[in-house]
Amino acid sequence: MSKYLGPTSIAAMNFASIKSNAAAWLCQGNSPRRLALTLALGFTIGCFPVVGIPTAICAVLALGLRLNLPAIQAANYVVMPLQLVLIVPFVRLGGWLLASGPSNASNAGGLLHMSPHQLLSSLSGLAAHAVLGWLILAVPAVALMTFTLTLVLRRIPALAAPEAAN
């Protein structure tokens, strides 16, 4: 006699499969410290204040430093909404660090009355301020997150075994 599998039991089986695959991708024989660095870089680069750039930066870093590509991209995608929220604070921090006065691009009405050349110039200046603000906070953020995540990940038994082998 065949056992009927309803939609909820099939969904539960698929979720369990996805969960085990995700755990395997995250571990991939990495030590907790290396995985913590991977996640910290993904979270921090995911907040880079220029939309569309973090995915490429994460991929290049993961391939260049031999980090876990799925883990760094997952961390990048998790913080993507935060990236949009942090653009304005990064612009303000960068502007404050450079002690620049109020910009013509700071109000939306000013942007509408600019020529394309002036608009591009103003937006590139704002992007430079945002990147500077991000750079000031990125290095301490990676260090702090790496330290904290290492402590947390060492408590996971599946991750403690690869560290003992290193």
Kinemage of the C-alpha trace (Angstrom):
@kinemage 1
@onewidth
@group {chain A} dominant
@subgroup {mainchain}
@vectorlist {calphas} color= white
{ca met a 1} P 0.000 0.000 0.000
{ca ser a 2} L 1.372 3.416 -0.872
{ca lys a 3} L 1.426 6.141 1.668
{ca tyr a 4} L -0.165 9.435 0.597
{ca leu a 5} L 2.140 12.440 0.896
{ca gly a 6} L 0.136 15.605 1.184
{ca pro a 7} L 1.392 19.070 0.195
{ca thr a 8} L 2.510 19.887 3.741
{ca ser a 9} L 4.637 16.739 4.082
{ca ile a 10} L 6.249 17.363 0.673
{ca ala a 11} L 6.978 20.948 1.662
{ca ala a 12} L 8.505 19.743 4.940
{ca met a 13} L 10.714 17.282 3.055
{ca asn a 14} L 11.836 20.016 0.646
{ca phe a 15} L 12.573 22.393 3.530
{ca ala a 16} L 14.659 19.719 5.266
{ca ser a 17} L 16.581 19.117 2.044
{ca ile a 18} L 17.200 22.836 1.532
{ca lys a 19} L 18.286 23.193 5.152
{ca ser a 20} L 20.808 20.342 4.900
{ca asn a 21} L 22.145 21.648 1.576
{ca ala a 22} L 22.542 25.138 3.021
{ca ala a 23} L 24.413 23.757 6.025
{ca ala a 24} L 26.739 21.815 3.714
{ca trp a 25} L 27.398 24.928 1.588
{ca leu a 26} L 28.170 27.008 4.641
{ca cys a 27} L 30.529 24.499 6.212
{ca gln a 28} L 32.464 23.112 3.225
{ca gly a 29} L 35.309 22.130 5.548
{ca asn a 30} L 35.985 25.713 6.633
{ca ser a 31} L 37.074 26.556 10.128
{ca pro a 32} L 34.784 28.778 12.207
{ca arg a 33} L 37.281 31.650 11.909
{ca arg a 34} L 37.400 31.466 8.106
{ca leu a 35} L 33.622 31.178 7.852
{ca ala a 36} L 33.251 34.113 10.266
{ca leu a 37} L 35.560 36.214 8.070
{ca thr a 38} L 33.564 35.199 4.993
{ca leu a 39} L 30.254 36.192 6.574
{ca ala a 40} L 31.671 39.432 8.008
{ca leu a 41} L 33.007 40.466 4.603
{ca gly a 42} L 29.673 39.571 2.974
{ca phe a 43} L 27.697 41.621 5.500
{ca thr a 44} L 30.028 44.608 5.279
{ca ile a 45} L 30.420 44.652 1.509
{ca gly a 46} L 26.665 44.123 1.186
{ca cys a 47} L 26.263 47.586 2.752
{ca phe a 48} L 28.500 49.240 0.129
{ca pro a 49} L 26.602 52.428 -0.774
{ca val a 50} L 26.603 52.014 -4.565
{ca val a 51} L 23.757 49.749 -5.682
{ca gly a 52} L 24.780 46.822 -7.882
{ca ile a 53} L 28.450 46.765 -6.939
{ca pro a 54} L 28.501 44.531 -3.806
{ca thr a 55} L 27.690 41.288 -5.634
{ca ala a 56} L 30.668 41.685 -7.950
{ca ile a 57} L 33.005 42.741 -5.126
{ca cys a 58} L 31.956 39.727 -3.039
{ca ala a 59} L 32.508 37.346 -5.955
{ca val a 60} L 35.964 38.747 -6.715
{ca leu a 61} L 36.967 38.636 -3.020
{ca ala a 62} L 35.656 35.090 -2.555
{ca leu a 63} L 37.514 33.812 -5.596
{ca gly a 64} L 40.691 35.773 -4.849
{ca leu a 65} L 40.896 34.839 -1.161
{ca arg a 66} L 39.449 31.324 -1.644
{ca leu a 67} L 36.471 32.070 0.564
{ca asn a 68} L 33.136 30.278 0.500
{ca leu a 69} L 31.296 31.887 -2.440
{ca pro a 70} L 27.741 30.803 -1.479
{ca ala a 71} L 28.247 32.004 2.107
{ca ile a 72} L 29.615 35.432 1.162
{ca gln a 73} L 26.852 35.987 -1.403
{ca ala a 74} L 24.170 34.836 1.063
{ca ala a 75} L 25.456 37.354 3.626
{ca asn a 76} L 25.548 40.024 0.913
{ca tyr a 77} L 21.928 39.375 -0.063
{ca val a 78} L 20.713 39.286 3.540
{ca val a 79} L 21.885 42.864 4.165
{ca met a 80} L 20.752 44.253 0.813
{ca pro a 81} L 17.769 46.143 2.339
{ca leu a 82} L 20.156 47.649 4.881
{ca gln a 83} L 22.315 48.905 2.004
{ca leu a 84} L 19.506 51.172 0.819
{ca val a 85} L 18.789 52.427 4.335
{ca leu a 86} L 22.453 53.297 4.970
{ca ile a 87} L 23.122 55.313 1.798
{ca val a 88} L 22.006 58.641 3.306
{ca pro a 89} L 23.920 58.203 6.595
{ca phe a 90} L 27.052 57.259 4.640
{ca val a 91} L 26.677 60.363 2.440
{ca arg a 92} L 26.304 62.542 5.534
{ca leu a 93} L 29.273 60.932 7.284
{ca gly a 94} L 31.474 61.365 4.208
{ca gly a 95} L 30.336 64.973 3.804
{ca trp a 96} L 31.059 65.647 7.466
{ca leu a 97} L 34.530 64.061 7.181
{ca leu a 98} L 35.346 66.225 4.173
{ca ala a 99} L 33.761 69.280 5.832
{ca ser a 100} L 31.864 70.062 2.661
{ca gly a 101} L 29.003 72.511 2.802
{ca pro a 102} L 25.429 71.783 1.824
{ca ser a 103} L 25.187 70.397 -1.676
{ca asn a 104} L 22.845 71.458 -4.447
{ca ala a 105} L 21.869 67.803 -4.749
{ca ser a 106} L 20.724 67.579 -1.140
{ca asn a 107} L 17.150 68.488 -2.052
{ca ala a 108} L 15.080 66.808 -4.739
{ca gly a 109} L 13.930 70.119 -6.246
{ca gly a 110} L 17.534 71.080 -6.924
{ca leu a 111} L 18.118 67.838 -8.795
{ca leu a 112} L 15.208 68.479 -11.150
{ca his a 113} L 16.571 71.822 -12.330
{ca met a 114} L 20.126 70.687 -13.098
{ca ser a 115} L 21.611 69.985 -16.472
{ca pro a 116} L 22.622 66.356 -17.062
{ca his a 117} L 26.292 67.270 -16.580
{ca gln a 118} L 25.594 69.039 -13.262
{ca leu a 119} L 23.399 66.157 -12.120
{ca leu a 120} L 26.100 63.589 -12.879
{ca ser a 121} L 28.699 65.728 -11.128
{ca ser a 122} L 26.524 66.152 -8.014
{ca leu a 123} L 25.594 62.475 -7.833
{ca ser a 124} L 29.199 61.353 -8.266
{ca gly a 125} L 30.217 63.699 -5.444
{ca leu a 126} L 27.503 62.233 -3.221
{ca ala a 127} L 28.632 58.713 -4.140
{ca ala a 128} L 32.217 59.611 -3.228
{ca his a 129} L 31.031 60.924 0.161
{ca ala a 130} L 29.056 57.717 0.730
{ca val a 131} L 31.993 55.474 -0.180
{ca leu a 132} L 34.287 57.430 2.151
{ca gly a 133} L 31.768 57.090 4.994
{ca trp a 134} L 31.479 53.359 4.299
{ca leu a 135} L 35.269 52.889 4.204
{ca ile a 136} L 35.681 54.526 7.609
{ca leu a 137} L 33.232 52.074 9.179
{ca ala a 138} L 33.969 48.938 7.096
{ca val a 139} L 37.330 47.909 8.561
{ca pro a 140} L 36.276 48.047 12.238
{ca ala a 141} L 32.970 46.377 11.338
{ca val a 142} L 34.717 43.429 9.650
{ca ala a 143} L 37.092 43.024 12.594
{ca leu a 144} L 34.314 43.164 15.186
{ca met a 145} L 31.977 40.850 13.261
{ca thr a 146} L 34.760 38.345 12.554
{ca phe a 147} L 35.649 38.169 16.245
{ca thr a 148} L 32.017 37.855 17.357
{ca leu a 149} L 30.988 35.352 14.681
{ca thr a 150} L 34.066 33.213 15.387
{ca leu a 151} L 32.997 32.873 19.022
{ca val a 152} L 29.443 31.980 17.964
{ca leu a 153} L 30.435 29.525 15.204
{ca arg a 154} L 32.891 27.651 17.455
{ca arg a 155} L 29.896 26.536 19.503
{ca ile a 156} L 28.420 24.677 16.515
{ca pro a 157} L 29.651 21.057 16.636
{ca ala a 158} L 29.624 20.551 12.859
{ca leu a 159} L 31.989 23.501 12.447
{ca ala a 160} L 34.295 22.617 15.346
{ca ala a 161} L 35.562 19.436 13.603
{ca pro a 162} L 37.247 21.225 10.633
{ca glu a 163} L 38.973 23.611 13.067
{ca ala a 164} L 40.476 20.695 15.001
{ca ala a 165} L 41.883 19.308 11.738
{ca asn a 166} L 43.667 22.613 10.895
